[in-house]
Amino acid sequence: MKKLFSHGYFRSIGFKIAFIIICVGIIPFVVCVPISMRAYESVSIRTDATNLMAQAISYNNQIVTSGYLTGDENSLLDTQLKAVAESYNGRILVVNSTLKIVRDSFSADVGKTVIWENIIYSMQGQSLYYYDKLTNYLIVTVPLTSSEGETVGVLVINKSMDYILTNEDTFLSYMLIGEIIIVSLTLIVAVFSHIHFTKPIKRMSKSLDAIVREYTSEMPEEDSFTELQDISSKFNEVIGKLHSIDESRQEFVSNVSHELKTPLTSMKVLADSLNGSEDVPIEMYKEFMLDIGDEIDRETKIINDLLSLVRMDKSGAQLNVTAVNINELIEHILKRLKPIAEKSDIEVVYESFRPVVAEVDEVKFTLVVTNLVENAIKYNNEGGWVHISLNSDHQFFYIKVEDNGLGIPEDSVEHIFERFYRADKSHSREIGGTGLGLAITKSAIAMHNGEIKVRSKLNEGSTFDVRIPLNYIEKEVH
């Protein structure tokens, strides 16, 4: 019971749905009943007042022309007025122009002067009514007029309105019975709705718990409500992506282990060969040491690339953004890569269409250009060419790196930005790549809110198109 009515229960969707249904069932009754009672009372009083005024007007000629106002006896009229007063469980008074009571159905106040504002207003020609809630009587005052239109007196009719209270009590009794039925039905509907609406949510919760405990790897499709079906579908998409990420992580760890282990294995083999041989010629000793040095350089490059990639992968990774002259930066990078190109007789052509100054992280952007151009040189044929172009518009600047080298197989194009992926593993082995360069390139471009596209044909060459905003806008972290 304590758990059922805990703070968390009152915040649950089931409780809120039940509460809304109960409110919808009860509030209209609480609001409408008093309004209905007041409307009934008002209409009853107004209707009775209208009827009494009409009846009073019907006695006008008899009272005025018979000398009733001056004190003449008229037993027939007395009988009629007393009968009317008794039928209303009330009282009838006839007041003359001097405000004296000349006739009283109770015969109690004849000859007395009555001063009341409604009677005074009626002496001026107004027909009025007043409901006295204290005594529960309706009092109607109607002017008595002569044939010349002069007001010569006032007819006052009192009527008991006890029937209103009786009717209201009866009405309330029926309403109370009806409300008990409505509340009962409302509670039943509320409980049913609570169970109906929360049941699929609880099923989803159990499915998620099973996924957390690794009993299953997929949430069953929930088809009870469209919204829950969408949520279930999205959860499965997220779970699928998480599994994909986990598989990528495992593959990444495996690849890292392999890539780091390979140079170490080579160095161990070379070292064992030297240690296991006697009187090793100095030339062979130097050759083996050079090979060991190359393997150390390769190991260092892999570690440096991994560190660069890890730094870019961090969710809180920051860019040191400054205004950089892109033309000068590319010229500086090409100057540094020139010896590599000359070694393989690769012609490097740089074409700049206009001066470009952009807000970039110079270090990370240097990695982008260096990796793309260096790959174009290394994965090229001897005597080939590499063409680099720079252009811009009012919003972006564009870098194109194209070559007539080895190209990329069609089925490998969509994978080249994956870590440790190599389209041609044997050729990459000769070149000495780590398989991380393009992954680093894409991460660096993404950090600048840019994008990279590739077009390639095997044995014909490749073209990489890079687009980066001129002005860096930091993404909001939600």
Helices and strands as residue ranges (DSSP letters): H 7-10, H 13-58, H 60-65, G 68-70, H 75-87, E 91-96, E 101-104, H 117-123, E 128-132, E 137-145, E 151-160, H 162-212, H 226-275, H 282-313, E 321-325, H 326-343, E 347-352, E 357-361, H 362-378, E 385-392, E 396-403, G 410-415, H 425-431, H 437-447, E 451-457, E 461-469
